Amino acid sequence: MPFDAELATQAYMATLRGAARAKSDAYFEGGYWLILWGALAGILADLIILRLGWAAALSARVRRFTGKRWLQSFLFAIPYLLLASLLILPLTIYEDFYRERQYGLLNQDFAAWGGEALLGLAINALVFGLLFMGIHAVLRRWPKGWWVGATAVTVAGLALFITIAPVYVQPLFNDYTPLPEGPVKSAVLSMARANGVPADNVYLVDASRQTDRISANVAGLFGTTRIALNDNLLKQPVDEVRAVMAHELGHYVLNHVWKMLITLTLLAATLFLIISRALPWMLARFGPRWGVTSMDDPAILPVMMIIAAVIGLPMQPITNSIIRTQEIEADRFGLNAARAPDAFATTAMKLSQYRKIEPGPIEEILFFDHPSGHTRVLTAMRWKAEHLGQADVR
Ligand SMILES: [Zn+2]
């Protein structure tokens, strides 16, 4: 019988059946609703903060404390974010702790999870405060065209954050160590050398501290770029590790971080343009009731966040599709570099742990920021069909 990529894909799909497939589908599909509930909860929290006069009161207090405009924005943003996070805390605990435990995806108890969540919140608050400080400064200086400056501030801030995160942020949550000597290391480094990736930039991260998820990633910019595979992946057969790491090398070689920054610039510009048009209208319409009427007032922040949450929902399928397109490119690069289509397909099946294996085509476009298992296995089997009988294909 000749090799048929479609039939081979169906044979892989048939290995995930019954309760295991139902659980995988339920976990991922539940996530669709959580996107909506998350946006609604955020909007509700902002409306509470505005309607009960908390935003106006916080702003008045901050302005009494200092006359420096830039400091007012920073000092408003931090307690605002903490307050908003507190209001949506029940949803956060359900989504990030209870539900993850329920599906066996989290290895931490509540204290360990909560400690990391608090640390994450502290970092978020600092970054969020600095970002709003920059955006609000631009807005006060150029009340008409501020959306252009806000885009520049956001993208520059993002690039800076991506650059320093591997050095200053990620080590706060996990240990990053060089890969241990052995067949995995030599296989990964061999592929790295063959594809022009500096070999001293490959690390092992102890992700099993938090989760059993198999994963690897590329992080950093400029001198801090590095590829990390997690210890859950390292426990898999060497060809599967090679298949995943070849995908990560693809992100590196194809300059995906830079391309993403350029794309995010366009998305951020769209977002801020819409906010710059909607914000004056919102302030004129509801501002008097909220005690927020001037664009100079840092209390416009929750109003901006409401608009961003509303725009964010329809924007999500766009960002998902942009990311998913890069992921497909990395998959194809990885197949060519590792030449292990069955190992790649096997790994794609293992990712059903947290990603629905066989969605409909529209569902995949709307909700998937990585190709589905079905798409990945089919891609691998098509590659295999064109390389049958070649001695180095595993
Ligand atoms: Zn990827």
Residues whose N, C-alpha, C, O or C-beta is under 5 A from the ligand:
A	BS01	ZN	E327 A330
